[in-house]
Amino acid sequence: MHKHFFSEEDSLGKVYDSRLMKRLLRYLKPYKWGVLFALILLLTSSGLYLIGPHLIKIAIDEYIMKNNMGGLSYIALIYLFILIFGFVMKFFHTYIMQIIGQKVMYDMRMEIFTHLQGLSVSFFNRNPVGRLITRVTTDVDALNELFASGVVTIFGDIFTLLGIIVFLLYYNVKLALITFSVVPILFIAAFLFKIKVRKSFREVRIRIARINSFLQESITGMKIVQIFNREEKNFGKFDSLNKDYLDAYLQTIFYYALFYPAVEIISSLAIALIVWYGGINVLKNALSLGSLIAFITYAQRFYQPIRDLSEKYNILQSAMAASERIFKLLDTKISIPESPKPVKIKEISGDIEFKNVWFAYNEDYVLKDISFKVKRGQSIAFVGATGAGKSTIINLLARFYDPDRGAVFIDGIDIKNMSKKTLRENIGVVLQDVFLFSGDIKYNISLGDNNISFEKIRKAAVEVNIEKFISRLPNGYSEDIRERGSILSFGQRQLLAFARALVYDPQILVLDEATSNVDTETEILIQNAVKKLMNGRTSIIIAHRLSTIQNADKIIVIHKGGIREVGTHQQLLAKRGIYYKLYLLQYKNQERISIGVK
């Protein structure tokens, strides 16, 4: 069984992977000076944070206990200055890192999207769109916290923790050891918490990916859902997926709700021991009151970085999992690579040749030793049963796939040696399933190409017989057709696709079942448009309706992946072979005088 590309959703992954981290940190390289400045600001604010309790000690021991109001006011002003200056440092550090985090996410989204556009059609056939969307959105967002509040602030937490340890030991070694005595209990609690949360986050990731995939399929196929009354079943399915996600997230909330109060209780126990032991020493005059209060303040602050580092662990865990999935996607090799030295072509004339082409999507060959030639300006049609391999020929011609054996040539050049841009800008394709984008009619004809003038768009619409319909719309060519062209009939969408193909003025025209799902009136309009489109162009037509290909220069009958018959319409009828049988099936209820049936 084929292993799914995104099976890593189900794997737990490493807590920390140095290889992944090095790769992630490369995204900070363009912003290294900003990161360095933010780090300096953070260390400065952390240093100021450490000075505060010491100032309290001085204020109590040197000024309050000695009733020195002038000195107390001076210390209070210094403390106020430190608070304000520390706030400013913290503000700019947070602001800078959040901006850098957003810029890094922007860069990553652009890189992922650019890579996705270069991947082959076969990749998208294998992988659910919902999960690909998750890569660009949810997984990239998971990295934001790492860049914005993880990478740099870890240094701040470590610096603060080490500074507090130094101050605690400086004030009183025995009290410091009492403070440190609960650290092993904290580490055990943190260790258990990390194990549980790691598993919970994994479950959350799996369930959100399932929700995204289900939503994408359900919304895209809403018409089928409603036609077959699947609303209740889909609701039940989504309810189940949503509940699973809720349960997984509630599990993480439970562990957080348990861990942080536990840390508070453990740290409070340490403070209680310090108050007890330190109070005895103050009463014995072995320790000043200011030192005890400063020590308690430092001890309280000692546990804050530990809590923060535990939180950073979760950020790191989430980031590692997200980055692993993102990099697996980015490392997916483009199966249809560009030629390292593409042939420079000024203009394609339109001669096409398939030479001994074999191709299989999986194990069984769809095309078997296919060879044919089409001269410039000729029209060639392919007919055959569903699954015979007709559309595969188009996929190979446009280099959505490469042949397993044999080669495809245009103007005598192997298309593998052409740039994909040059190849595809010379092929106009009208598919059976027309895809329209959100936007107006003008945009859907030109696909947003600013080099195509409105006059050229309008001329194309006139030639394919859709201009009259467009002119009746309230906003004409600026009419918003909504997602997937929901305001248009199927026939109108087909005509719009013809205008799109024409406006790019391709040398090779491909019509893949372009009239198979339209009414007779629209088919007549399309047939008239086809005659204009085919004039002077090499044309390849794939059709179930044989009426659309009777005037083709050559008709090729594909059967079970091989070429079985070649000839004109009349020649193939005279052979009384596969084409003749197909014709009889379509026209058995019509007059057959043209083929001599009595």
C-alpha positions in Angstrom: 0.0 0.0 0.0 1.3 3.5 -0.9 2.6 5.3 2.1 0.9 8.7 2.3 3.1 11.7 2.0 1.7 13.2 5.2 1.9 10.1 7.4 4.3 12.1 9.6 1.2 13.6 11.2 0.9 10.4 13.2 4.6 10.4 14.3 5.7 11.9 17.6 8.9 13.4 16.3 11.9 14.6 18.2 11.7 17.2 21.0 14.8 18.9 19.6 16.5 18.4 16.3 19.7 20.4 15.8 19.5 19.9 12.0 16.0 21.4 11.9 16.9 24.2 14.3 19.9 25.2 12.2 17.7 25.3 9.1 15.1 27.3 11.0 17.6 29.8 12.2 18.6 30.5 8.6 15.4 32.3 8.2 16.6 34.8 10.8 19.8 35.6 8.8 18.3 38.5 6.8 17.2 40.1 10.1 20.4 39.3 12.1 21.0 42.9 13.2 17.5 43.3 14.4 17.8 40.0 16.4 21.1 41.2 17.8 19.7 44.5 18.9 16.6 42.8 20.4 19.0 40.4 22.3 21.0 43.4 23.7 17.7 45.1 24.8 16.6 41.8 26.5 19.8 41.3 28.4 19.8 44.9 29.5 16.2 44.7 30.8 17.0 41.4 32.5 20.0 43.0 34.2 17.8 45.8 35.4 15.3 43.2 36.6 18.1 41.7 38.8 19.0 45.0 40.4 15.6 45.7 41.8 15.6 43.4 44.9 19.1 44.6 45.8 17.9 48.2 45.8 15.1 47.1 48.2 17.7 45.6 50.5 19.7 48.9 50.5 16.6 50.9 51.1 15.6 48.8 54.1 19.0 48.3 55.7 20.6 51.7 55.0 17.8 54.1 55.0 14.5 52.8 56.5 16.2 51.1 59.5 18.3 54.3 60.0 15.5 56.7 59.4 17.3 58.4 56.5 14.4 59.9 54.4 16.7 61.7 51.9 18.6 58.5 51.0 15.3 56.6 50.8 13.9 59.2 48.2 17.1 58.9 46.2 16.8 55.0 46.1 13.1 55.2 45.2 13.9 57.5 42.2 16.6 55.1 41.1 14.2 52.2 41.4 11.5 54.1 39.4 14.1 54.9 36.7 15.0 51.3 36.5 11.4 50.2 36.2 10.7 52.8 33.4 13.9 52.1 31.5 13.3 48.3 31.9 9.8 48.7 30.5 11.1 50.7 27.5 13.8 48.0 26.8 11.2 45.2 27.1 8.7 47.1 24.9 11.2 47.6 22.0 12.5 44.0 22.4 9.0 42.6 22.1 8.1 44.9 19.3 11.2 44.1 17.2 10.9 40.4 17.7 7.2 40.3 16.9 8.0 42.2 13.6 10.8 39.8 12.8 8.6 36.8 13.6 5.9 38.1 11.2 8.5 38.8 8.4 9.9 35.3 8.8 6.4 33.8 8.6 5.9 35.9 5.4 9.1 34.6 3.9 8.2 31.0 4.8 4.7 31.2 3.4 6.1 32.7 0.1 8.7 29.9 -0.1 6.1 27.2 0.5 3.7 28.6 -1.9 6.3 29.1 -4.6 7.5 25.5 -4.1 3.9 24.2 -4.3 3.4 25.9 -7.6 6.4 24.1 -9.0 5.3 20.6 -7.9 3.7 18.3 -10.4 0.1 17.5 -10.9 0.7 14.0 -9.5 1.7 15.4 -6.2 -1.6 17.2 -5.8 -3.4 14.0 -6.8 -1.8 12.2 -3.9 -2.1 14.8 -1.2 -5.3 16.4 0.3 -5.6 20.1 -0.3 -6.7 20.7 3.3 -3.4 19.4 4.7 -1.4 21.4 2.2 -3.3 24.5 3.4 -2.4 23.5 7.0 1.3 23.6 6.0 1.0 27.2 4.8 -1.2 28.4 7.6 -1.3 26.5 10.9 2.3 25.0 10.7 3.8 28.4 9.8 1.9 30.1 12.6 3.3 27.5 15.0 6.8 28.8 14.2 5.8 32.4 15.0 6.1 32.0 18.8 9.5 30.3 18.3 10.9 33.3 16.4 8.9 36.1 18.2 9.2 34.9 21.8 11.3 31.7 21.9 14.7 31.9 20.3 15.9 35.2 21.9 13.9 35.1 25.2 15.5 31.7 26.1 18.8 33.6 26.5 17.0 36.2 28.6 15.6 33.5 30.9 18.9 31.7 31.3 20.7 35.0 32.0 18.1 35.9 34.6 18.2 32.5 36.2 22.0 32.5 36.5 22.0 36.1 37.8 19.5 35.2 40.5 21.5 32.2 41.5 24.6 34.4 41.9 22.7 36.9 44.1 21.1 34.1 46.2 24.5 32.6 46.9 26.0 36.1 47.6 23.4 36.8 50.3 23.3 33.5 52.1 24.5 30.1 51.0 22.3 28.1 53.4 19.1 30.0 52.4 20.2 29.5 48.7 20.5 25.8 49.3 17.0 25.7 50.8 15.7 27.6 47.7 17.4 25.0 45.4 16.2 22.1 47.4 12.8 22.1 45.7 14.3 22.3 42.2 14.5 18.5 41.8 10.8 18.2 42.6 10.2 21.0 40.0 12.2 19.1 37.4 10.2 15.9 38.0 6.9 17.8 37.7 8.2 19.5 34.5 9.4 16.2 33.1 6.1 14.5 33.6 4.3 17.5 32.3 6.4 17.6 29.1 5.7 13.9 28.3 2.0 14.3 28.7 1.8 17.6 26.9 3.9 16.3 24.0 1.5 13.5 23.4 -1.5 15.8 23.7 -0.1 18.3 21.2 0.5 15.5 18.8 -3.1 14.5 19.1 -4.2 18.1 18.6 -2.0 18.4 15.4 -3.5 15.2 13.9 -7.1 16.3 14.6 -6.8 19.8 13.2 -5.3 18.3 10.0 -8.2 15.9 9.8 -10.7 18.8 10.3 -9.0 20.9 7.6 -9.0 18.0 5.1 -12.7 17.2 5.8 -13.7 20.9 5.5 -12.0 21.3 2.2 -13.6 18.2 0.7 -17.1 19.0 2.2 -17.2 22.6 1.1 -15.7 21.9 -2.4 -18.2 19.1 -2.9 -21.2 20.9 -1.3 -23.4 20.4 -4.4 -22.9 16.6 -4.2 -23.5 16.7 -0.5 -26.8 18.4 -0.9 -28.0 16.5 -4.0 -27.5 13.2 -2.2 -28.9 14.5 1.2 -25.6 13.9 2.9 -26.0 16.9 5.2 -26.8 15.0 8.3 -24.1 12.4 7.8 -21.6 15.1 7.1 -22.7 16.9 10.2 -22.3 13.8 12.2 -18.8 13.2 10.7 -17.7 16.8 11.4 -19.3 16.7 14.9 -17.1 13.6 15.6 -14.0 15.2 14.2 -14.7 18.5 16.1 -15.3 16.6 19.3 -12.1 14.7 19.0 -10.2 18.0 18.5 -12.0 19.5 21.5 -11.1 16.5 23.7 -7.5 16.6 22.6 -7.2 20.3 23.4 -9.0 19.9 26.7 -6.5 17.3 27.6 -3.6 19.8 27.1 -5.6 22.4 29.1 -5.9 19.9 32.0 -2.2 19.3 32.1 -1.5 23.1 32.0 -4.1 23.6 34.8 -2.3 20.9 36.8 1.3 21.9 36.2 1.3 25.7 36.9 -0.5 25.5 40.3 1.9 22.6 41.2 4.8 24.9 40.4 3.2 27.6 42.6 2.7 25.2 45.5 6.3 23.9 45.2 7.8 27.4 45.0 5.5 28.6 47.9 6.9 25.7 50.0 10.4 27.0 49.3 9.4 30.6 50.2 7.9 29.3 53.5 11.1 27.5 54.4 13.1 30.7 53.6 10.8 32.9 55.8 11.1 30.4 58.6 14.8 29.9 58.5 15.6 33.4 57.4 13.3 34.9 60.1 15.2 32.9 62.8 18.5 34.3 61.5 17.1 37.9 61.5 16.0 37.5 65.1 19.5 36.2 66.0 21.0 39.3 64.1 22.8 36.8 61.8 20.9 38.3 58.8 19.6 41.8 58.1 15.9 42.3 57.5 16.7 43.9 54.1 18.7 40.9 53.0 15.8 38.6 54.0 13.3 40.6 52.0 15.6 40.8 49.1 16.3 37.1 49.3 12.6 36.3 49.4 12.0 38.6 46.3 14.9 36.9 44.4 13.6 33.4 45.4 10.1 34.3 44.1 11.7 35.5 40.8 13.9 32.4 40.7 10.9 30.2 39.7 9.6 32.5 37.0 12.4 31.7 34.5 11.9 28.0 35.3 8.2 28.3 34.4 9.1 30.3 31.3 11.6 27.7 30.2 8.9 25.0 30.6 6.7 27.1 28.3 9.5 27.5 25.8 9.8 23.7 25.8 6.2 23.5 24.5 6.9 26.2 21.9 10.0 24.3 20.8 8.2 21.0 20.6 5.4 22.5 18.5 7.9 24.3 16.3 10.0 21.2 15.8 6.9 19.2 14.7 5.7 22.0 12.4 9.1 22.6 10.9 9.6 18.9 10.2 6.4 18.8 8.2 7.2 22.1 6.4 10.7 20.9 5.4 9.4 17.6 4.3 7.1 19.5 1.9 9.9 21.9 0.8 12.3 18.9 0.3 9.8 17.2 -2.0 11.6 17.0 -5.3 10.0 18.5 -8.3 9.3 15.4 -10.4 9.1 17.4 -13.6 12.3 19.3 -13.4 13.4 22.2 -15.6 16.1 21.5 -18.2 19.4 22.8 -16.9 20.1 24.3 -20.3 16.7 24.8 -22.0 16.7 25.3 -25.8 16.1 29.0 -26.7 13.1 29.2 -28.9 11.9 32.3 -30.6 8.7 30.9 -31.9 6.9 27.6 -31.8 5.3 26.6 -35.1 3.3 23.7 -33.8 4.6 20.4 -35.2 4.0 17.6 -32.6 5.3 14.1 -32.5 4.8 11.3 -29.9 7.5 8.7 -30.4 7.2 5.2 -28.8 5.6 6.7 -25.7 4.9 4.5 -22.7 3.4 5.8 -19.5 1.9 4.5 -16.3 0.4 6.4 -13.3 1.0 3.5 -11.0 1.9 0.0 -12.2 -0.2 -0.6 -15.2 0.6 1.2 -18.4 -2.0 3.7 -19.5 -0.3 4.4 -22.8 1.6 1.6 -24.7 4.1 2.4 -27.4 2.1 5.5 -28.7 3.5 7.1 -31.9 1.9 9.8 -34.1 2.7 13.1 -35.8 0.7 16.3 -36.2 1.9 18.9 -38.6 1.6 22.6 -38.1 -2.0 23.8 -38.6 -3.5 20.3 -38.6 -6.3 19.2 -36.4 -6.2 15.7 -34.8 -8.8 14.1 -32.7 -8.6 11.3 -30.2 -11.6 9.0 -29.4 -12.0 6.0 -27.3 -13.6 4.6 -24.2 -13.2 6.2 -20.8 -9.8 5.3 -19.4 -8.3 4.5 -22.8 -5.6 7.1 -22.2 -6.8 10.1 -24.2 -6.4 12.8 -21.5 -3.1 11.3 -20.6 -1.8 12.3 -24.0 -2.6 15.9 -23.1 -1.0 15.6 -19.7 2.2 14.4 -21.4 2.1 17.2 -24.0 1.8 19.9 -21.4 4.5 18.1 -19.3 2.3 17.6 -16.3 4.0 14.2 -16.4 7.0 12.8 -18.3 6.8 9.5 -20.3 8.3 6.4 -18.7 9.7 5.5 -22.1 9.8 7.3 -25.4 9.7 11.1 -26.0 7.4 13.9 -27.0 8.6 16.4 -29.5 7.4 19.9 -30.6 9.1 21.3 -33.7 11.6 18.4 -33.5 12.7 19.4 -30.0 12.2 17.0 -27.0 9.9 19.0 -24.7 12.1 18.0 -21.8 14.7 20.3 -23.3 12.3 23.2 -23.4 11.5 25.5 -20.4 8.1 24.7 -19.0 7.1 28.4 -19.3 7.9 28.4 -23.1 6.1 25.1 -23.6 2.9 26.0 -21.7 2.6 29.6 -23.0 2.3 28.1 -26.5 -0.4 25.6 -25.5 -4.0 26.7 -25.0 -6.1 24.1 -23.1 -9.9 24.0 -22.6 -10.7 21.2 -20.1 -14.0 19.4 -19.5 -14.0 20.7 -15.9 -13.5 24.4 -16.2 -11.9 26.1 -13.2 -12.7 29.8 -12.6 -11.2 31.9 -9.9 -12.8 34.4 -7.6 -12.9 37.8 -9.4 -14.5 39.4 -12.3 -15.0 38.1 -15.9 -12.1 40.2 -17.2 -9.7 38.7 -14.7 -10.8 35.2 -15.5 -10.2 35.6 -19.2 -6.8 37.3 -18.8 -5.9 35.5 -15.6 -4.6 38.9 -14.3 -2.0 39.3 -17.0 -1.6 43.1 -17.3 0.0 42.7 -20.8 -3.4 41.6 -22.2 -5.4 44.7 -23.1 -9.2 45.0 -22.5 -9.7 45.3 -26.2 -8.0 41.9 -26.7 -10.1 40.4 -23.9 -13.3 41.7 -25.6 -12.2 40.5 -29.0 -11.7 37.0 -27.7 -15.1 37.1 -26.0 -16.7 38.1 -29.3 -15.0 35.4 -31.2 -16.2 32.6 -28.9 -19.7 34.0 -28.8 -19.9 34.9 -25.2 -19.8 38.7 -25.5 -23.6 39.0 -25.8 -24.1 37.3 -22.5 -21.4 39.4 -20.8 -22.9 42.6 -22.1 -26.2 41.7 -20.5 -24.6 41.5 -17.0 -25.1 44.5 -14.7 -21.4 45.2 -14.6 -20.3 43.7 -17.9 -16.7 42.5 -17.9 -16.4 43.7 -14.3 -19.1 41.4 -13.0 -17.9 39.4 -10.1 -18.5 35.7 -11.0 -17.8 34.6 -7.4 -16.0 31.4 -6.4 -15.8 28.8 -9.2 -18.1 30.9 -11.4 -21.3 30.1 -9.5 -23.3 32.7 -11.3 -22.6 31.1 -14.7 -24.1 28.1 -16.4 -21.8 25.2 -17.3 -22.0 26.2 -21.0 -21.1 29.8 -20.2 -18.1 28.7 -18.1 -17.0 26.6 -21.1 -17.2 29.6 -23.4 -15.3 31.7 -20.9 -12.6 29.0 -20.9 -12.5 29.3 -24.8 -12.0 33.0 -24.5 -9.2 32.4 -22.0 -7.4 30.0 -24.3 -7.8 32.4 -27.3 -6.6 35.6 -25.6 -3.2 34.0 -25.0 -3.0 33.3 -28.8 -1.4 29.8 -28.5 0.2 27.9 -31.4 -1.3 24.6 -30.1 -4.9 24.3 -29.1 -6.1 21.5 -26.9 -9.8 20.7 -26.4 -10.2 18.0 -23.7 -13.9 16.9 -23.7 -14.7 20.6 -24.0 -18.3 20.1 -25.3 -19.2 16.9 -23.5 -21.5 18.5 -20.9 -23.2 21.4 -22.8 -26.6 21.7 -24.4 -27.1 21.6 -28.1 -27.5 25.4 -28.5 -24.3 26.0 -26.6 -22.5 23.2 -28.5 -23.4 25.0 -31.8 -21.9 28.2 -30.4 -18.8 26.4 -29.3 -18.4 24.6 -32.7 -18.5 28.0 -34.4 -15.9 29.3 -32.0 -13.8 26.2 -32.5 -13.5 26.8 -36.2 -12.2 30.3 -35.6 -9.8 29.0 -32.8 -8.4 26.2 -34.9 -7.7 28.4 -37.9 -3.9 28.5 -38.3 -3.2 26.5 -35.2 -2.3 22.9 -34.5 -5.3 21.5 -32.8 -5.8 18.4 -30.6 -9.4 17.5 -29.8 -10.6 14.9 -27.3 -14.3 14.3 -27.4 -17.0 11.8 -26.6 -19.4 13.5 -29.1 -18.2 12.4 -32.5 -20.1 15.2 -34.2 -17.5 17.6 -32.9 -14.6 15.9 -34.7 -16.0 14.9 -38.1 -14.0 17.6 -39.8 -10.7 16.8 -38.1 -7.8 16.2 -40.5 -7.0 13.0 -38.6 -8.8 10.8 -36.1 -6.9 8.4 -33.8 -8.8 5.7 -32.0 -7.2 4.8 -28.6 -8.2 1.5 -27.1 -6.7 0.0 -23.9 -3.7 2.3 -24.1 -2.8 1.6 -27.8 -3.5 3.2 -31.1 -6.0 0.9 -33.0 -7.3 3.0 -35.9 -6.1 6.1 -37.7 -7.9 8.0 -40.5 -10.5 10.6 -41.4 -14.1 10.3 -40.3 -15.2 8.7 -43.6 -12.2 6.4 -43.7 -12.8 5.1 -40.2 -16.5 4.5 -40.9 -15.6 2.6 -44.0 -13.3 0.3 -41.9 -16.3 -0.8 -39.8 -14.0 -1.1 -36.8 -14.1 0.5 -33.3 -14.8 4.0 -34.5 -17.8 2.7 -36.6 -19.2 0.9 -33.5 -18.8 4.1 -31.4 -20.6 6.1 -34.1 -23.5 3.6 -34.2 -23.8 3.7 -30.4 -24.2 7.5 -30.5 -26.4 7.7 -33.5 -28.4 4.5 -33.4 -31.7 6.5 -33.0 -30.8 8.9 -35.9 -30.7 8.5 -39.6 -27.7 6.5 -40.8 -27.9 7.5 -44.5 -24.5 9.2 -44.3 -22.8 5.8 -43.4 -24.8 3.6 -45.6 -26.8 1.7 -43.0 -30.0 0.2 -44.3 
